[in-house]
Amino acid sequence: MTNEEIIEKIRETLSEEFEVDIDLIQSDAPLMQTLELDSLDLVDMVVLIERNFGFNVTGQDFVGIKTFQDFYNLVITRMAENKNE
């Protein structure tokens, strides 16, 4: 899967799961505010990642995640690490 395909899958998944217009999910947009996430929603996000992308994350992984691009980078990096193992 290319980086572009990963990003598109993330956008579609987040749009559907959190009922947000996909056009609002832009690289430089603030993740938490755009998706209107609270702490319970972060748990849903962890489950979504595990189910759709095949790796585990913790709350610590979200430290420093401000924009969708930060989130894309996390997923892309972790998927690459898993592929190399």
C-alpha contacts under 8 A as a table, 3 or more apart, distances in Angstrom:
res1	aa1	res2	aa2	distance
1	M	5	E	5.99
1	M	6	I	6.51
2	T	5	E	5.12
2	T	6	I	6.26
3	N	6	I	5.02
3	N	7	I	6.16
3	N	76	I	6.65
4	E	7	I	5.12
4	E	8	E	6.17
5	E	8	E	5.10
5	E	9	K	6.12
6	I	9	K	5.12
6	I	10	I	6.17
6	I	72	Y	7.91
6	I	76	I	7.13
7	I	10	I	5.04
7	I	11	R	6.16
7	I	72	Y	6.18
8	E	11	R	5.06
8	E	12	E	6.14
9	K	12	E	5.19
9	K	13	T	5.98
10	I	13	T	5.14
10	I	14	L	6.00
10	I	72	Y	7.58
11	R	14	L	5.32
11	R	15	S	5.96
11	R	22	I	6.41
11	R	25	I	6.39
12	E	15	S	5.16
12	E	16	E	6.14
12	E	22	I	6.73
13	T	16	E	5.30
13	T	17	E	5.98
14	L	17	E	5.13
14	L	18	F	5.75
14	L	19	E	7.66
14	L	20	V	7.53
15	S	18	F	5.62
15	S	19	E	5.35
15	S	20	V	4.76
15	S	21	D	6.00
15	S	22	I	5.23
15	S	25	I	7.64
16	E	19	E	5.15
16	E	20	V	6.93
18	F	35	L	6.35
20	V	24	L	7.18
20	V	34	T	7.89
20	V	35	L	6.55
21	D	24	L	5.62
21	D	25	I	7.39
22	I	25	I	5.35
23	D	26	Q	6.92
24	L	29	A	7.58
24	L	34	T	7.05
25	I	29	A	6.63
25	I	34	T	7.30
25	I	68	F	7.08
26	Q	29	A	5.28
26	Q	68	F	6.56
26	Q	69	Q	7.94
27	S	67	T	6.54
27	S	68	F	4.89
27	S	69	Q	4.57
28	D	67	T	5.56
28	D	68	F	6.28
28	D	69	Q	6.29
29	A	34	T	6.94
29	A	67	T	5.42
29	A	68	F	6.13
30	P	33	Q	5.69
30	P	34	T	5.89
30	P	66	K	5.69
30	P	67	T	4.37
30	P	68	F	6.48
31	L	34	T	5.38
31	L	35	L	6.14
31	L	65	I	7.77
31	L	66	K	5.92
31	L	67	T	4.86
31	L	68	F	5.26
31	L	71	F	7.95
32	M	35	L	5.50
32	M	36	E	5.60
32	M	37	L	5.09
32	M	38	D	7.74
32	M	66	K	7.28
32	M	67	T	7.96
33	Q	36	E	4.73
33	Q	37	L	6.67
34	T	37	L	7.96
37	L	40	L	7.76
37	L	41	D	5.32
37	L	42	L	6.73
38	D	41	D	5.21
38	D	42	L	6.56
39	S	42	L	5.17
39	S	43	V	6.89
40	L	43	V	5.26
40	L	44	D	6.75
41	D	44	D	4.93
41	D	45	M	6.20
42	L	45	M	4.78
42	L	46	V	6.26
42	L	59	G	7.93
43	V	46	V	5.13
43	V	47	V	6.44
44	D	47	V	5.14
44	D	48	L	6.10
45	M	48	L	4.96
45	M	49	I	6.22
46	V	49	I	5.24
46	V	50	E	6.27
46	V	56	N	7.47
46	V	57	V	6.15
46	V	58	T	7.14
47	V	50	E	5.14
47	V	51	R	6.02
48	L	51	R	5.17
48	L	52	N	5.87
48	L	53	F	7.95
49	I	52	N	5.31
49	I	53	F	5.34
49	I	54	G	6.97
49	I	55	F	6.92
49	I	56	N	7.27
49	I	57	V	7.59
50	E	53	F	5.66
50	E	54	G	4.96
50	E	55	F	5.06
50	E	56	N	5.35
50	E	57	V	7.39
51	R	54	G	5.94
53	F	75	V	7.75
53	F	79	M	7.27
54	G	79	M	7.87
55	F	78	R	7.31
55	F	79	M	7.32
55	F	82	N	7.54
57	V	60	Q	7.93
57	V	61	D	6.10
58	T	61	D	5.35
58	T	62	F	7.32
59	G	62	F	5.42
59	G	63	V	7.17
60	Q	63	V	5.41
61	D	64	G	8.00
62	F	65	I	5.19
64	G	70	D	7.84
65	I	68	F	7.84
65	I	70	D	5.26
65	I	71	F	6.01
66	K	70	D	6.32
66	K	71	F	7.76
67	T	70	D	5.22
67	T	71	F	6.59
68	F	71	F	4.94
68	F	72	Y	6.07
69	Q	72	Y	4.90
69	Q	73	N	6.06
70	D	73	N	5.14
70	D	74	L	6.33
71	F	74	L	5.08
71	F	75	V	6.37
72	Y	75	V	5.27
72	Y	76	I	6.03
73	N	76	I	5.15
73	N	77	T	5.89
74	L	77	T	5.29
74	L	78	R	6.09
75	V	78	R	5.24
75	V	79	M	6.01
76	I	79	M	5.21
76	I	80	A	6.17
77	T	80	A	5.16
77	T	81	E	6.22
78	R	81	E	4.99
78	R	82	N	6.18
79	M	82	N	5.11
79	M	83	K	6.17
80	A	83	K	5.08
80	A	84	N	6.32
81	E	84	N	5.23
81	E	85	E	6.48
82	N	85	E	5.28
